Amino acid sequence: MDHPLYLYNSLTRKLDRFVPINEPFVGLYVCGPTVYGDPHLGHARPAIIFDVLFRYLKELGYKVRYVRNITDVGHLENDADDGEDKIQKKARLEQLEPMEIVNYYTRRYHQALDLLNIMPPSIEPFASGHIPEQIELIQEILDNGYAYLSNGSVYFDVIKYQNDTNLYGILSGRKLEDLLAHTRELQGKEEKKSPYDFALWKKATPQHIMQWNSPWSKGFPGWHLECSVMGAKYLGIPFDIHGGGIDLQFPHHECEIAQAVAAKGVQPVKYWVHNNLITINGQKMSKSLNNFITLEELFAGNHPALENAFSPMVIRFFILQAHYRSPLDFSNEALKAAEGGLNRLTKAFMKIEKLSPNTDKTDLPLLNLKNNILSALNDDLNTPIAIANLFEAVKHINLASEQKINLSSDDIEILYWMKNTIIENILGIKLESSQNVKDIAPFIDLILDIRWQLKQQKNYALADDIRNRLIELGIKIYDLKDKYTWEIED
């Protein structure tokens, strides 16, 4: 490959050249949502980032199997091993069956992602549909001596695993002796040998609705176990890329590694890719902190932090303007800026259909911009640098549409590549004029055609009057040597 792709690998803590385990096939697994509430802006970021990676890998010619799970059981409050299941709690409060909650919020998640132009994954497994496989994996870990049974629950023995492998903390960089602060609230739980240990299977209390038979008790699987099973089932072990938010790196992804090594003796994933978080006033946006803004609120504009509604494409553009490994702070002002930027990009690239080559030789650096965009995407999916180069192209489009610079056929071909391949296919941004503009465009063209004829007849006074009245309506007109163009001003 002329321009190899590099991804930041959380496992090696550096940019690694992407080389699939079994080229041209690529296995990509991303942790999906726990479906107990409406999707919010924090859910949108990983969905959009890994959608772009999915699209780009396919553009590079790889045959990608993308698995994004739905967690519908076993995710307890505060991501801990004790407390109420998040979905069961919601079901109790709403006086519904847990699977009613799951089905309702899964549909809501899919509806929001469709609006954001996120491609569906190849496979979307539900944790509750893989209980037998989870029981099998637990038994393997037990047989290998890295788990123990306690009062009907099964726990992973972290200290034995660390003593034997020295691998616990390989992903997060955390050391057992430093973890006590994170696990102190678990001390005194007599079921566990150590506060570091985590649940593989939990014995259910009689009032716990979601429970299954197992060799150890009627109960439910641990949250970390579910992704280990679903990733291995559909992508094999090891597979290429595991994605998710940086908040999942520890303990969720660290525990996934431990489970795979304990059961199979191999690292489960070659490249661990983590997106940073969306914050609001510097604090992580999440349902558990009750500081989130749902996607529906963003699209409708009915949240106190919003001055107006924002379209799904503005949300997508807002997220892609920041590098996926950088924190992204939400504000109404930041969304307004993204909206203005997307409008400028849309207006410019809508003009290229009206451009025609008027020179055989390019006098523009469009080929350099194309190479810069490819280099940016290959450099750890650097979408903000790619977008910056698209805005450089916007300047050239605007100058060319005003006949101030010349374009060659090669230039125009590159502009179409930017629009079709980069903006729409890889970044997944639909460049759509507002419906109002589409509706009135034929009428404006008709008026300007009449104005052009008036100028040919030297009726400049009436032509100027038409021009001035259109300007008052916010329509900017560019009179060129042998034609005109127009746009609606912001």
Secondary structure, 3 states (H helix, E strand, C coil): CCCCCEEEECCCCEEEECCCCECCEEEEEECCCECCCCCEHHHHHHHHHHHHHHHHHHHCCCEEEEEECEECCCCEHHHCCCCCEHHHHHHHHHCCCHHHHHHHHHHHHHHHHHHCCCCCCCECCEHHHHHHHHHHHHHHHHHCCCEEEECCEEEECHHHHHHHHCCCCCCCCCCHHHCHHHHHHHCCCCCCCCCCCEEEEEECCCCCCCCECCCCCCEEECHHHHHHHHHHHHHCCCEEEEEEEHHHHHHHHHHHHHHHHHHHCCCCEEEEEEECCEEECCEECCCCCCCCCEHHHHHHCCCCCCCCCCCHHHHHHHHHCCCCCCCEEECHHHHHHHHHHHHHHHHHHHCHHHCCCCCCCCCCCHHHHHHHHHHHHHECCCHHHHHHHHHHHHHHHHHHHCCCCCCCHHHHHHHHHHHHHHHHHHCCCCCCCCHHHHHHHHHHHHHHHHHHHHHHCCCHHHHHHHHHHHHHCCEEEEECCCCEEEEECC
